[in-house]
Amino acid sequence: MLELKNIRKEYPAGNGKVEALRGVSLTFRKNEFVSVLGPSGCGKTTMLNIIGGLDKYTTGDLVINGRSTKDFKDRDWDGYRNHSVGFVFQSYNLIPHQTVLSNVELALSLSGVSKAERKKRAVAALERVGLGDQLKKRPGEMSGGQMQRVAIARAIVNDPDIILADEPTGALDSETSVQVMEILKEIAKDRLVVMVTHNPELAERYSTRIVRMLDGEILSDSAPLSVDERKAE
């Protein structure tokens, strides 16, 4: 279970500070598809980066499977990012001169698995997103939708508990966006997917839960955990 407790994030700005998050508290289920909506600058991506361990909160606590991260060392965050979280970005972040297969295998390079096992897992992840016949292509030979599917395969190859997607359909046309959302919806059946998006239509259609943010605060939550669910988690 993942829980944000009164998370605040401040950035220095000139002689003062900017409050990106102002006391955000959220608890996530082990498997659900959560869309985070809100205008630019409302704190969506900041929250996503804190959940992913890419950014540190100023005050509050991020609790992972019952463990506070207040005393996490760098190696704890490294382990969390490498094994528990998969990232999908709007810009794909693929290595142009590497094949599709190599791009996905790279995500396993820090996991200590053998070369043969890396290939086996990478092929399985690419097959899951419908690219099992594109292994030797390079990103430049693919469409935007195909590249985003490679990015999703890379995110799931380590079998993480959490997938974080930051505007995964932002650079895609509507038809391709639907294909990507279908894949994320399928993935969310057995893990937590948290997606930041500007597209309320897609969010309403595919998510199991919608969180709306404004000015660094939670405005609404369509499916917060019940008291019984919190106890069970």
C-alpha atoms as an extended CHARMM CRD file, in Angstrom:
* protein
*
       233  EXT
         1         1  MET       CA              0.0000000000        0.0000000000        0.0000000000  PROA      1               0.0000000000
         2         2  LEU       CA              1.1170000000        3.5220000000       -0.7940000000  PROA      2               0.0000000000
         3         3  GLU       CA              0.1240000000        6.4580000000        1.3780000000  PROA      3               0.0000000000
         4         4  LEU       CA              0.8640000000       10.1840000000        1.2530000000  PROA      4               0.0000000000
         5         5  LYS       CA              0.4710000000       11.8570000000        4.6300000000  PROA      5               0.0000000000
         6         6  ASN       CA              0.1640000000       15.6400000000        4.6460000000  PROA      6               0.0000000000
         7         7  ILE       CA              2.8770000000       16.0140000000        1.9840000000  PROA      7               0.0000000000
         8         8  ARG       CA              4.2250000000       19.5090000000        1.4700000000  PROA      8               0.0000000000
         9         9  LYS       CA              6.7690000000       20.4980000000       -1.1640000000  PROA      9               0.0000000000
        10        10  GLU       CA              8.4300000000       23.9020000000       -1.2750000000  PROA      10              0.0000000000
        11        11  TYR       CA             10.9020000000       25.2540000000       -3.8170000000  PROA      11              0.0000000000
        12        12  PRO       CA             13.1000000000       28.2990000000       -3.2070000000  PROA      12              0.0000000000
        13        13  ALA       CA             12.1900000000       31.2110000000       -5.4990000000  PROA      13              0.0000000000
        14        14  GLY       CA             14.1170000000       34.4640000000       -5.2610000000  PROA      14              0.0000000000
        15        15  ASN       CA             13.9170000000       35.6300000000       -1.6620000000  PROA      15              0.0000000000
        16        16  GLY       CA             10.8960000000       33.4890000000       -0.9430000000  PROA      16              0.0000000000
        17        17  LYS       CA              9.4940000000       30.0690000000       -1.7230000000  PROA      17              0.0000000000
        18        18  VAL       CA              6.8880000000       28.4480000000       -3.9410000000  PROA      18              0.0000000000
        19        19  GLU       CA              4.5240000000       25.8940000000       -2.3930000000  PROA      19              0.0000000000
        20        20  ALA       CA              4.0380000000       23.1820000000       -5.0110000000  PROA      20              0.0000000000
        21        21  LEU       CA              2.1340000000       20.8470000000       -2.6600000000  PROA      21              0.0000000000
        22        22  ARG       CA              0.2000000000       22.0670000000        0.3640000000  PROA      22              0.0000000000
        23        23  GLY       CA             -0.6000000000       19.1580000000        2.6280000000  PROA      23              0.0000000000
        24        24  VAL       CA             -1.5830000000       16.3710000000        0.2050000000  PROA      24              0.0000000000
        25        25  SER       CA             -2.9550000000       13.2140000000        1.8260000000  PROA      25              0.0000000000
        26        26  LEU       CA             -3.9210000000       10.2060000000       -0.3170000000  PROA      26              0.0000000000
        27        27  THR       CA             -4.0210000000        6.4500000000        0.1490000000  PROA      27              0.0000000000
        28        28  PHE       CA             -3.8600000000        4.1590000000       -2.8880000000  PROA      28              0.0000000000
        29        29  ARG       CA             -5.1220000000        0.6160000000       -3.3630000000  PROA      29              0.0000000000
        30        30  LYS       CA             -2.7100000000       -2.1200000000       -4.4490000000  PROA      30              0.0000000000
        31        31  ASN       CA             -4.3820000000       -2.3100000000       -7.8420000000  PROA      31              0.0000000000
        32        32  GLU       CA             -6.3800000000        0.5260000000       -9.3580000000  PROA      32              0.0000000000
        33        33  PHE       CA             -6.1080000000        3.0210000000      -12.1990000000  PROA      33              0.0000000000
        34        34  VAL       CA             -5.9090000000        6.5290000000      -10.7540000000  PROA      34              0.0000000000
        35        35  SER       CA             -5.9900000000        9.6010000000      -12.9910000000  PROA      35              0.0000000000
        36        36  VAL       CA             -4.7820000000       12.8870000000      -11.5230000000  PROA      36              0.0000000000
        37        37  LEU       CA             -6.3840000000       15.9150000000      -13.1990000000  PROA      37              0.0000000000
        38        38  GLY       CA             -5.7960000000       19.6340000000      -12.8390000000  PROA      38              0.0000000000
        39        39  PRO       CA             -4.4530000000       22.7070000000      -14.6190000000  PROA      39              0.0000000000
        40        40  SER       CA             -0.7560000000       23.2140000000      -15.3510000000  PROA      40              0.0000000000
        41        41  GLY       CA              1.1740000000       24.1800000000      -12.2460000000  PROA      41              0.0000000000
        42        42  CYS       CA             -1.2870000000       22.6170000000       -9.8070000000  PROA      42              0.0000000000
        43        43  GLY       CA              1.2590000000       20.1140000000       -8.4310000000  PROA      43              0.0000000000
        44        44  LYS       CA              0.2920000000       16.9550000000      -10.3610000000  PROA      44              0.0000000000
        45        45  THR       CA              3.7590000000       16.1160000000      -11.6860000000  PROA      45              0.0000000000
        46        46  THR       CA              5.4130000000       17.1560000000       -8.4130000000  PROA      46              0.0000000000
        47        47  MET       CA              3.2100000000       14.6420000000       -6.5870000000  PROA      47              0.0000000000
        48        48  LEU       CA              4.0030000000       11.9540000000       -9.1640000000  PROA      48              0.0000000000
        49        49  ASN       CA              7.7500000000       12.5940000000       -8.8030000000  PROA      49              0.0000000000
        50        50  ILE       CA              7.5200000000       12.3460000000       -5.0190000000  PROA      50              0.0000000000
        51        51  ILE       CA              5.6030000000        9.0530000000       -5.2640000000  PROA      51              0.0000000000
        52        52  GLY       CA              8.3220000000        7.7750000000       -7.6140000000  PROA      52              0.0000000000
        53        53  GLY       CA             11.1990000000        8.8750000000       -5.3940000000  PROA      53              0.0000000000
        54        54  LEU       CA             12.4680000000       11.2820000000       -8.0700000000  PROA      54              0.0000000000
        55        55  ASP       CA             11.8770000000       14.2670000000       -5.7940000000  PROA      55              0.0000000000
        56        56  LYS       CA             11.9290000000       14.6500000000       -1.9990000000  PROA      56              0.0000000000
        57        57  TYR       CA              9.0330000000       16.0710000000       -0.0150000000  PROA      57              0.0000000000
        58        58  THR       CA              9.6690000000       19.0070000000        2.3400000000  PROA      58              0.0000000000
        59        59  THR       CA              7.4360000000       17.8170000000        5.1900000000  PROA      59              0.0000000000
        60        60  GLY       CA              4.9060000000       15.0300000000        5.7240000000  PROA      60              0.0000000000
        61        61  ASP       CA              5.5230000000       11.3610000000        4.9810000000  PROA      61              0.0000000000
        62        62  LEU       CA              5.3780000000        8.8940000000        2.1150000000  PROA      62              0.0000000000
        63        63  VAL       CA              4.5360000000        5.4630000000        3.5200000000  PROA      63              0.0000000000
        64        64  ILE       CA              5.3650000000        2.4150000000        1.3900000000  PROA      64              0.0000000000
        65        65  ASN       CA              3.9010000000       -0.9280000000        2.5030000000  PROA      65              0.0000000000
        66        66  GLY       CA              3.6360000000        0.3550000000        6.0510000000  PROA      66              0.0000000000
        67        67  ARG       CA              7.1700000000        1.7550000000        6.1430000000  PROA      67              0.0000000000
        68        68  SER       CA              7.8400000000        5.4700000000        6.5440000000  PROA      68              0.0000000000
        69        69  THR       CA             10.3360000000        6.9580000000        4.0880000000  PROA      69              0.0000000000
        70        70  LYS       CA             11.3800000000        9.7680000000        6.4410000000  PROA      70              0.0000000000
        71        71  ASP       CA             14.6380000000        7.9850000000        7.2370000000  PROA      71              0.0000000000
        72        72  PHE       CA             15.2450000000        6.5160000000        3.7660000000  PROA      72              0.0000000000
        73        73  LYS       CA             18.8900000000        6.6560000000        2.6770000000  PROA      73              0.0000000000
        74        74  ASP       CA             19.9430000000        7.0410000000       -0.9680000000  PROA      74              0.0000000000
        75        75  ARG       CA             20.2830000000        3.2640000000       -1.3220000000  PROA      75              0.0000000000
        76        76  ASP       CA             16.7100000000        2.7940000000       -0.0310000000  PROA      76              0.0000000000
        77        77  TRP       CA             15.3870000000        5.2110000000       -2.6620000000  PROA      77              0.0000000000
        78        78  ASP       CA             17.5340000000        3.5230000000       -5.3350000000  PROA      78              0.0000000000
        79        79  GLY       CA             16.0900000000        0.1230000000       -4.4140000000  PROA      79              0.0000000000
        80        80  TYR       CA             12.5540000000        1.4970000000       -4.4330000000  PROA      80              0.0000000000
        81        81  ARG       CA             12.9520000000        3.1410000000       -7.8560000000  PROA      81              0.0000000000
        82        82  ASN       CA             14.6740000000        0.1180000000       -9.3890000000  PROA      82              0.0000000000
        83        83  HSD       CA             12.3180000000       -2.5820000000       -8.1150000000  PROA      83              0.0000000000
        84        84  SER       CA              8.9840000000       -1.0800000000       -7.0550000000  PROA      84              0.0000000000
        85        85  VAL       CA              8.2360000000        1.6550000000       -9.5970000000  PROA      85              0.0000000000
        86        86  GLY       CA              8.0200000000        1.8520000000      -13.3910000000  PROA      86              0.0000000000
        87        87  PHE       CA              7.9140000000        5.2180000000      -15.1730000000  PROA      87              0.0000000000
        88        88  VAL       CA              6.1740000000        6.2260000000      -18.4100000000  PROA      88              0.0000000000
        89        89  PHE       CA              6.8140000000        9.7470000000      -19.7180000000  PROA      89              0.0000000000
        90        90  GLN       CA              5.2100000000       11.8630000000      -22.4460000000  PROA      90              0.0000000000
        91        91  SER       CA              8.5450000000       12.0840000000      -24.3040000000  PROA      91              0.0000000000
        92        92  TYR       CA              9.1730000000        8.2800000000      -24.2290000000  PROA      92              0.0000000000
        93        93  ASN       CA             12.8520000000        8.7040000000      -23.1160000000  PROA      93              0.0000000000
        94        94  LEU       CA             14.0750000000        5.9220000000      -25.3910000000  PROA      94              0.0000000000
        95        95  ILE       CA             17.7000000000        5.5710000000      -26.5400000000  PROA      95              0.0000000000
        96        96  PRO       CA             17.6450000000        6.2150000000      -30.3180000000  PROA      96              0.0000000000
        97        97  HSD       CA             20.6090000000        4.0360000000      -31.3620000000  PROA      97              0.0000000000
        98        98  GLN       CA             19.4410000000        0.9920000000      -29.3600000000  PROA      98              0.0000000000
        99        99  THR       CA             16.9050000000       -1.5430000000      -30.6090000000  PROA      99              0.0000000000
       100       100  VAL       CA             13.4760000000       -1.7910000000      -29.0290000000  PROA      100             0.0000000000
       101       101  LEU       CA             14.5710000000       -4.9780000000      -27.2540000000  PROA      101             0.0000000000
       102       102  SER       CA             17.7330000000       -3.3370000000      -25.8930000000  PROA      102             0.0000000000
       103       103  ASN       CA             15.7660000000       -0.3320000000      -24.6430000000  PROA      103             0.0000000000
       104       104  VAL       CA             13.5400000000       -2.5990000000      -22.5760000000  PROA      104             0.0000000000
       105       105  GLU       CA             16.3930000000       -4.8300000000      -21.4050000000  PROA      105             0.0000000000
       106       106  LEU       CA             18.2290000000       -1.7790000000      -20.0770000000  PROA      106             0.0000000000
       107       107  ALA       CA             15.6140000000       -1.4200000000      -17.3520000000  PROA      107             0.0000000000
       108       108  LEU       CA             16.8210000000       -4.7640000000      -15.9640000000  PROA      108             0.0000000000
       109       109  SER       CA             20.5250000000       -3.9270000000      -16.0570000000  PROA      109             0.0000000000
       110       110  LEU       CA             20.5870000000       -2.9430000000      -12.3660000000  PROA      110             0.0000000000
       111       111  SER       CA             18.5310000000       -5.9180000000      -11.2230000000  PROA      111             0.0000000000
       112       112  GLY       CA             21.3090000000       -8.4870000000      -11.2680000000  PROA      112             0.0000000000
       113       113  VAL       CA             19.5170000000      -10.8940000000      -13.6100000000  PROA      113             0.0000000000
       114       114  SER       CA             21.3900000000      -12.8910000000      -16.2500000000  PROA      114             0.0000000000
       115       115  LYS       CA             21.5570000000      -11.7850000000      -19.8790000000  PROA      115             0.0000000000
       116       116  ALA       CA             19.3270000000      -14.6460000000      -20.9840000000  PROA      116             0.0000000000
       117       117  GLU       CA             16.7410000000      -13.8300000000      -18.3130000000  PROA      117             0.0000000000
       118       118  ARG       CA             16.8320000000      -10.1250000000      -19.2620000000  PROA      118             0.0000000000
       119       119  LYS       CA             16.0430000000      -10.9840000000      -22.8670000000  PROA      119             0.0000000000
       120       120  LYS       CA             13.2840000000      -13.3940000000      -21.9050000000  PROA      120             0.0000000000
       121       121  ARG       CA             11.5760000000      -10.8350000000      -19.6730000000  PROA      121             0.0000000000
       122       122  ALA       CA             11.9980000000       -8.0070000000      -22.2020000000  PROA      122             0.0000000000
       123       123  VAL       CA             10.4570000000      -10.1020000000      -24.9880000000  PROA      123             0.0000000000
       124       124  ALA       CA              7.5240000000      -11.0220000000      -22.7180000000  PROA      124             0.0000000000
       125       125  ALA       CA              6.9380000000       -7.3490000000      -21.8090000000  PROA      125             0.0000000000
       126       126  LEU       CA              7.0150000000       -6.2980000000      -25.4720000000  PROA      126             0.0000000000
       127       127  GLU       CA              4.6140000000       -9.1030000000      -26.3940000000  PROA      127             0.0000000000
       128       128  ARG       CA              2.2600000000       -7.8810000000      -23.6620000000  PROA      128             0.0000000000
       129       129  VAL       CA              2.0380000000       -4.4420000000      -25.3170000000  PROA      129             0.0000000000
       130       130  GLY       CA              1.6470000000       -5.9230000000      -28.8040000000  PROA      130             0.0000000000
       131       131  LEU       CA              5.1950000000       -5.3790000000      -30.0840000000  PROA      131             0.0000000000
       132       132  GLY       CA              6.5480000000       -8.9230000000      -30.0710000000  PROA      132             0.0000000000
       133       133  ASP       CA              7.3070000000       -8.6460000000      -33.8000000000  PROA      133             0.0000000000
       134       134  GLN       CA              9.1720000000       -5.3060000000      -33.5620000000  PROA      134             0.0000000000
       135       135  LEU       CA             12.1480000000       -6.3260000000      -31.3950000000  PROA      135             0.0000000000
       136       136  LYS       CA             14.9210000000       -5.2960000000      -33.7970000000  PROA      136             0.0000000000
       137       137  LYS       CA             13.5040000000       -1.9310000000      -34.8040000000  PROA      137             0.0000000000
       138       138  ARG       CA             14.9740000000        1.3080000000      -33.4860000000  PROA      138             0.0000000000
       139       139  PRO       CA             12.7800000000        4.0560000000      -32.0060000000  PROA      139             0.0000000000
       140       140  GLY       CA             13.2470000000        6.2880000000      -35.0730000000  PROA      140             0.0000000000
       141       141  GLU       CA             11.5600000000        3.6390000000      -37.2250000000  PROA      141             0.0000000000
       142       142  MET       CA              8.4190000000        3.6240000000      -35.0910000000  PROA      142             0.0000000000
       143       143  SER       CA              5.3040000000        5.7390000000      -34.6780000000  PROA      143             0.0000000000
       144       144  GLY       CA              4.6720000000        7.7460000000      -31.5130000000  PROA      144             0.0000000000
       145       145  GLY       CA              2.1740000000        5.1750000000      -30.2880000000  PROA      145             0.0000000000
       146       146  GLN       CA              4.6170000000        2.3270000000      -30.8140000000  PROA      146             0.0000000000
       147       147  MET       CA              7.3530000000        4.2210000000      -28.9670000000  PROA      147             0.0000000000
       148       148  GLN       CA              5.0210000000        4.8310000000      -26.0430000000  PROA      148             0.0000000000
       149       149  ARG       CA              4.2210000000        1.1100000000      -25.9630000000  PROA      149             0.0000000000
       150       150  VAL       CA              7.9650000000        0.3940000000      -25.8200000000  PROA      150             0.0000000000
       151       151  ALA       CA              8.1420000000        2.8110000000      -22.8870000000  PROA      151             0.0000000000
       152       152  ILE       CA              5.3120000000        0.9440000000      -21.1580000000  PROA      152             0.0000000000
       153       153  ALA       CA              7.0630000000       -2.4000000000      -21.7660000000  PROA      153             0.0000000000
       154       154  ARG       CA             10.2070000000       -0.9340000000      -20.2120000000  PROA      154             0.0000000000
       155       155  ALA       CA              8.1440000000        0.2500000000      -17.2170000000  PROA      155             0.0000000000
       156       156  ILE       CA              6.5800000000       -3.1780000000      -16.5510000000  PROA      156             0.0000000000
       157       157  VAL       CA              9.5920000000       -5.4110000000      -17.3290000000  PROA      157             0.0000000000
       158       158  ASN       CA             10.7620000000       -5.3530000000      -13.6950000000  PROA      158             0.0000000000
       159       159  ASP       CA              7.2550000000       -6.3430000000      -12.5360000000  PROA      159             0.0000000000
       160       160  PRO       CA              6.9570000000       -3.2740000000      -10.2780000000  PROA      160             0.0000000000
       161       161  ASP       CA              4.0830000000       -2.6770000000       -7.8490000000  PROA      161             0.0000000000
       162       162  ILE       CA              3.4760000000        0.8280000000       -9.1840000000  PROA      162             0.0000000000
       163       163  ILE       CA              3.3740000000        2.3530000000      -12.6820000000  PROA      163             0.0000000000
       164       164  LEU       CA              3.6170000000        6.1510000000      -12.8350000000  PROA      164             0.0000000000
       165       165  ALA       CA              2.5900000000        7.7560000000      -16.1180000000  PROA      165             0.0000000000
       166       166  ASP       CA              3.1030000000       11.4760000000      -16.7430000000  PROA      166             0.0000000000
       167       167  GLU       CA              0.9350000000       12.6330000000      -19.6720000000  PROA      167             0.0000000000
       168       168  PRO       CA              1.4790000000        9.3100000000      -21.5200000000  PROA      168             0.0000000000
       169       169  THR       CA             -0.9270000000       10.3100000000      -24.3100000000  PROA      169             0.0000000000
       170       170  GLY       CA              0.1210000000       13.9710000000      -24.4820000000  PROA      170             0.0000000000
       171       171  ALA       CA              1.9840000000       13.5980000000      -27.7830000000  PROA      171             0.0000000000
       172       172  LEU       CA             -0.3720000000       11.0860000000      -29.3850000000  PROA      172             0.0000000000
       173       173  ASP       CA             -3.4210000000       11.3180000000      -31.6280000000  PROA      173             0.0000000000
       174       174  SER       CA             -6.7980000000       10.2620000000      -30.2720000000  PROA      174             0.0000000000
       175       175  GLU       CA             -6.8370000000        6.7620000000      -31.8000000000  PROA      175             0.0000000000
       176       176  THR       CA             -3.3350000000        5.9400000000      -30.5470000000  PROA      176             0.0000000000
       177       177  SER       CA             -4.1730000000        7.4390000000      -27.1450000000  PROA      177             0.0000000000
       178       178  VAL       CA             -7.0110000000        4.9450000000      -26.8000000000  PROA      178             0.0000000000
       179       179  GLN       CA             -4.6270000000        2.0430000000      -27.5490000000  PROA      179             0.0000000000
       180       180  VAL       CA             -2.2080000000        3.2410000000      -24.8520000000  PROA      180             0.0000000000
       181       181  MET       CA             -5.0430000000        3.7100000000      -22.3480000000  PROA      181             0.0000000000
       182       182  GLU       CA             -6.3220000000        0.1900000000      -23.0300000000  PROA      182             0.0000000000
       183       183  ILE       CA             -2.8600000000       -1.1800000000      -22.1990000000  PROA      183             0.0000000000
       184       184  LEU       CA             -2.6180000000        0.8730000000      -18.9880000000  PROA      184             0.0000000000
       185       185  LYS       CA             -6.1190000000       -0.2390000000      -17.9740000000  PROA      185             0.0000000000
       186       186  GLU       CA             -5.1030000000       -3.8830000000      -18.4520000000  PROA      186             0.0000000000
       187       187  ILE       CA             -1.9060000000       -3.3710000000      -16.4270000000  PROA      187             0.0000000000
       188       188  ALA       CA             -3.9150000000       -1.7740000000      -13.5960000000  PROA      188             0.0000000000
       189       189  LYS       CA             -5.7650000000       -5.0490000000      -13.0170000000  PROA      189             0.0000000000
       190       190  ASP       CA             -2.8330000000       -6.3950000000      -11.0020000000  PROA      190             0.0000000000
       191       191  ARG       CA             -0.9480000000       -3.2840000000       -9.8470000000  PROA      191             0.0000000000
       192       192  LEU       CA             -1.3250000000        0.4060000000       -9.0800000000  PROA      192             0.0000000000
       193       193  VAL       CA             -1.2530000000        2.7920000000      -12.0450000000  PROA      193             0.0000000000
       194       194  VAL       CA             -1.1500000000        6.5300000000      -11.2980000000  PROA      194             0.0000000000
       195       195  MET       CA             -1.4780000000        8.7510000000      -14.3570000000  PROA      195             0.0000000000
       196       196  VAL       CA             -1.2150000000       12.5180000000      -14.6520000000  PROA      196             0.0000000000
       197       197  THR       CA             -3.2450000000       13.8320000000      -17.5830000000  PROA      197             0.0000000000
       198       198  HSD       CA             -4.8380000000       16.9470000000      -19.0370000000  PROA      198             0.0000000000
       199       199  ASN       CA             -7.4480000000       14.7990000000      -20.7810000000  PROA      199             0.0000000000
       200       200  PRO       CA            -10.5750000000       14.4230000000      -18.5990000000  PROA      200             0.0000000000
       201       201  GLU       CA            -12.3640000000       12.4470000000      -21.3370000000  PROA      201             0.0000000000
       202       202  LEU       CA             -9.7890000000        9.6510000000      -21.3240000000  PROA      202             0.0000000000
       203       203  ALA       CA             -9.5930000000        9.7530000000      -17.5310000000  PROA      203             0.0000000000
       204       204  GLU       CA            -13.3640000000        9.3550000000      -17.1350000000  PROA      204             0.0000000000
       205       205  ARG       CA            -13.4570000000        6.5480000000      -19.6730000000  PROA      205             0.0000000000
       206       206  TYR       CA            -10.5930000000        4.4020000000      -18.4080000000  PROA      206             0.0000000000
       207       207  SER       CA             -9.7790000000        5.2040000000      -14.7830000000  PROA      207             0.0000000000
       208       208  THR       CA            -11.2690000000        3.5340000000      -11.7420000000  PROA      208             0.0000000000
       209       209  ARG       CA            -10.5960000000        6.6590000000       -9.6830000000  PROA      209             0.0000000000
       210       210  ILE       CA            -10.1280000000       10.3510000000      -10.4400000000  PROA      210             0.0000000000
       211       211  VAL       CA             -8.2620000000       12.7770000000       -8.1920000000  PROA      211             0.0000000000
       212       212  ARG       CA             -8.5560000000       16.4750000000       -9.0270000000  PROA      212             0.0000000000
       213       213  MET       CA             -5.9380000000       18.9650000000       -7.8870000000  PROA      213             0.0000000000
       214       214  LEU       CA             -5.7600000000       22.7450000000       -7.7030000000  PROA      214             0.0000000000
       215       215  ASP       CA             -3.0200000000       24.9890000000       -6.3030000000  PROA      215             0.0000000000
       216       216  GLY       CA             -1.1310000000       22.1410000000       -4.6640000000  PROA      216             0.0000000000
       217       217  GLU       CA             -4.1530000000       20.6740000000       -2.8820000000  PROA      217             0.0000000000
       218       218  ILE       CA             -6.5970000000       17.8100000000       -3.4510000000  PROA      218             0.0000000000
       219       219  LEU       CA             -9.8560000000       19.2500000000       -4.7090000000  PROA      219             0.0000000000
       220       220  SER       CA            -11.7990000000       15.9960000000       -5.0080000000  PROA      220             0.0000000000
       221       221  ASP       CA            -11.3740000000       12.2080000000       -4.9820000000  PROA      221             0.0000000000
       222       222  SER       CA            -13.9470000000       10.0320000000       -6.7460000000  PROA      222             0.0000000000
       223       223  ALA       CA            -13.1290000000        6.8180000000       -4.8460000000  PROA      223             0.0000000000
       224       224  PRO       CA            -11.2620000000        7.3030000000       -1.5500000000  PROA      224             0.0000000000
       225       225  LEU       CA            -10.5580000000        4.2190000000        0.5210000000  PROA      225             0.0000000000
       226       226  SER       CA            -13.2360000000        3.2730000000        3.0380000000  PROA      226             0.0000000000
       227       227  VAL       CA            -12.4000000000        2.6770000000        6.7000000000  PROA      227             0.0000000000
       228       228  ASP       CA            -12.6940000000       -1.0900000000        6.1480000000  PROA      228             0.0000000000
       229       229  GLU       CA            -10.3840000000       -0.9290000000        3.1120000000  PROA      229             0.0000000000
       230       230  ARG       CA             -7.7760000000        0.9760000000        5.1000000000  PROA      230             0.0000000000
       231       231  LYS       CA             -7.8450000000       -1.7070000000        7.7910000000  PROA      231             0.0000000000
       232       232  ALA       CA             -7.6040000000       -4.4880000000        5.1880000000  PROA      232             0.0000000000
       233       233  GLU       CA             -4.7140000000       -2.8320000000        3.3460000000  PROA      233             0.0000000000
